[in-house]
Amino acid sequence: MRRLALFVPFIIFLLLGFFLFRGLSLDPKELPSALIGKPFPAFAASTLDGKQVSEADLKGEVALVNIWATWCPTCKQEHAYLNKLAREGVKIFGVNYKDETEKAKVWLQQLGNPYEFNVQDEDGMIGLDLGVYGAPETYLLDKNGVVRLKHVGDVNDRVWKEKIQPEFQKWSEL
Amino acid sequence: MIHSALKRFVCLIILSFSCSSFAVIELLEFDTEVEKERYQTLIDELRCPKCQNQNLADSDSQIAIDLRQKVRDLMDQGKNDEEIKSHLVARYGDFVLYRPEVKEVTYLLWYGPAVFLFIGFIVVVVVLRRNKQDSSDDKEASLSEEERQERIRQLMNKNSEK
């Protein structure tokens, strides 16, 4: 019994070590989305081209929904990669978040348009329903329009290959 | 001399209480004082998802401004506090609550401190008990006066033999 007691500090050390080590690789900025497994929130809005759309227009195929704005520098950074994904056949919808329509149109003309269409969200209320807290954010929807994955920050080669693509494939095969 | 020191002290006290009034910048009109209080309590208790260590009241980030607006809108729609909170939790997760609900995943958070306090208490009791026992053990083991003299004699003899 006495001998066992000697191991107590060592066990405490191991436990502490485990939690501290875990802490090293946790990103407190990365919030779990409350929407995973739930359908994309209902909305009715017009696109940048003036078409009326709703959440039903996002269904049908596994797709990405990208939240972006012209005031967001990281969005510019990821734009080229989104273009590349679109060329490879990935369906991407855009939500133009708290932005000005004219600026957004110019941006798409200059940088290319990877989006099927862009939902205008001038007052940020679609974003709010989605739980957006910083652009850019990217959501993966399955064929039925259910949110399956959320990524905060830019989509680049590493993020796509390690995080999004495996899920994309998984839901495409279903 | 004393007078100016006192003045300075009073100024300091007044200043240290003045910060909270700067927290919300928007000018909002409320019908009643009760509504205003309710709004203030809500945005004090809801956390900003972007700037993680601030509540909605303190934060100046765009998302906090939007969320404050949302809280106001929901209040105007006649939602009660619980409904407003669950509306935001459904979108941003439990994270937005500074006082999370008591449920399975938050048991450790809520009851952890009490459990640790209890463990600490047990440790203290055990240590105290053991100390007491040790000292009483000593008493039992202690020798009578005669025995002690005998012991001393033995030891001294041993030493002189060397």
Boltz contact constraints between the chains, C-beta under 6 A:
constraints:
  - contact:
      token1: [A, 31]
      token2: [B, 95]
      max_distance: 6.0
  - contact:
      token1: [A, 32]
      token2: [B, 93]
      max_distance: 6.0
  - contact:
      token1: [A, 34]
      token2: [B, 90]
      max_distance: 6.0
  - contact:
      token1: [A, 34]
      token2: [B, 91]
      max_distance: 6.0
  - contact:
      token1: [A, 34]
      token2: [B, 93]
      max_distance: 6.0
  - contact:
      token1: [A, 124]
      token2: [B, 66]
      max_distance: 6.0
  - contact:
      token1: [A, 128]
      token2: [B, 66]
      max_distance: 6.0
  - contact:
      token1: [A, 128]
      token2: [B, 70]
      max_distance: 6.0
  - contact:
      token1: [A, 131]
      token2: [B, 91]
      max_distance: 6.0
  - contact:
      token1: [A, 131]
      token2: [B, 92]
      max_distance: 6.0
  - contact:
      token1: [A, 133]
      token2: [B, 49]
      max_distance: 6.0
  - contact:
      token1: [A, 133]
      token2: [B, 50]
      max_distance: 6.0
  - contact:
      token1: [A, 133]
      token2: [B, 63]
      max_distance: 6.0
  - contact:
      token1: [A, 134]
      token2: [B, 50]
      max_distance: 6.0
